[in-house]
Amino acid sequence: QVQLVESGGGLVHTGGSLRLSCAASGSISNIYTMGWYRQIPGKQRELVADMSGGGRLTYADSVKGRFTISRDNAKKMMYLQMNSLKPEDTAVYYCKYQILQRGSVRDYWGQGTQVTVSS
């Protein structure tokens, strides 16, 4: 079983920075993808950034040049460095791992961490 726990959210002013962390526990030896998503009330959860098992990075257009996804395999950690934050970045941020298990890909989500950017 895989468990994910996010941390690092909070309240920041426009232009500020935050670094989100996602701590994984359990067997994550066959990662298909890992990434960050965000959701605001009444809207669908959207991709912010993800990383394939081979290291290919994908960013939403709205965060390119401002956010950076990274990982530390030894610590089973994933990070999202968020710079030049804008009010429209306000959302609950979730980390997600896709793990290849017994021939199929399973999704695992964290509980979410709130990011609020004040204008």
C-alpha atoms as one frame of an Amber mdcrd trajectory, in Angstrom:
protein
   0.000   0.000   0.000   1.234   3.485  -0.874   0.470   6.528   1.250   1.186
  10.126   0.300   1.270  13.103   2.631   1.579  16.688   1.388   2.922  19.597
   3.392   4.142  23.116   2.835   0.949  24.911   1.943  -0.036  28.198   3.490
  -0.851  31.842   2.959   1.494  33.992   0.900   1.320  37.377  -0.778   1.368
  37.859  -4.528   4.889  37.372  -5.822   5.876  35.145  -2.939   7.123  31.577
  -2.937   6.214  28.275  -1.359   7.642  24.804  -1.593   5.262  21.885  -1.352
   6.488  18.475  -0.290   4.977  15.049  -0.836   6.239  12.242   1.374   5.605
   8.719   0.148   5.554   5.525   2.157   5.179   1.959   0.980   6.394   0.329
  -2.185   7.043   2.907  -4.903   9.631   1.032  -6.899   7.629   1.023 -10.154
   6.588   4.615 -10.646   4.730   5.272 -13.880   4.246   8.994 -13.237   4.279
  11.348 -10.266   2.829  14.788 -10.184   1.032  17.714  -8.635  -2.571  18.696
  -9.235  -4.734  21.464  -7.891  -8.408  22.064  -7.393 -10.626  24.998  -6.484
 -14.231  24.564  -5.317 -16.623  23.885  -8.162 -13.904  23.105 -10.677 -12.224
  19.961 -11.883  -8.865  18.976 -10.525  -6.177  20.069 -12.964  -2.635  19.041
 -13.664   0.025  21.460 -12.457   3.172  19.475 -13.196   4.198  15.888 -13.539
   7.227  13.732 -14.080   7.366  10.377 -15.803   9.315   7.477 -14.359  11.978
   8.278 -16.933  12.159  11.907 -15.853  10.163  13.658 -18.591   8.584  16.824
 -17.183   5.240  18.364 -18.076   3.931  21.714 -16.832   0.615  23.451 -17.206
   1.009  26.553 -19.359  -0.164  28.729 -16.478   2.785  27.736 -14.289   5.619
  27.358 -16.797   8.645  29.349 -15.752   7.324  29.804 -12.208   6.925  26.269
 -10.787   9.463  23.458 -10.672   8.773  19.831  -9.901  11.542  17.674  -8.478
  12.085  14.427  -6.632  14.467  12.831  -4.162  14.269   9.095  -4.697  16.381
   8.219  -1.663  14.016  10.106   0.637  10.847   9.083  -1.254   9.988  12.753
  -1.606   8.551  14.903  -4.357   8.558  18.677  -4.339   6.891  21.576  -6.064
   8.761  24.856  -5.858   6.328  27.670  -6.572   7.694  31.132  -7.287   6.055
  34.389  -8.366   2.761  33.200  -6.978  -0.454  34.790  -8.187  -3.935  34.903
  -6.636  -5.131  32.521  -9.356  -2.748  29.893  -7.972  -4.959  29.665  -4.883
  -6.210  26.074  -4.615  -5.852  22.818  -2.764  -2.772  21.081  -4.107  -2.585
  17.300  -4.298   0.269  14.980  -5.095  -0.399  11.867  -7.105   1.656   8.799
  -7.877   0.828   6.283 -10.553   2.376   2.954  -9.616   2.663  -0.105 -11.846
   1.446  -3.003  -9.721   0.774  -6.541 -10.936   0.482  -5.435 -14.545  -1.826
  -2.462 -14.040  -1.378   1.182 -13.116  -2.900   2.332  -9.830  -3.410   5.934
  -8.756  -2.534   7.127  -5.267  -3.423  10.596  -3.968  -2.462  12.619  -0.965
  -4.980  14.427   1.215  -4.176  17.868  -0.188  -2.634  21.045   1.155  -4.182
  24.503   0.864  -2.296  27.258  -0.910  -3.734  30.756  -0.635  -2.201  33.708
  -2.459  -3.460  37.105  -1.355  -3.484  40.095  -3.675
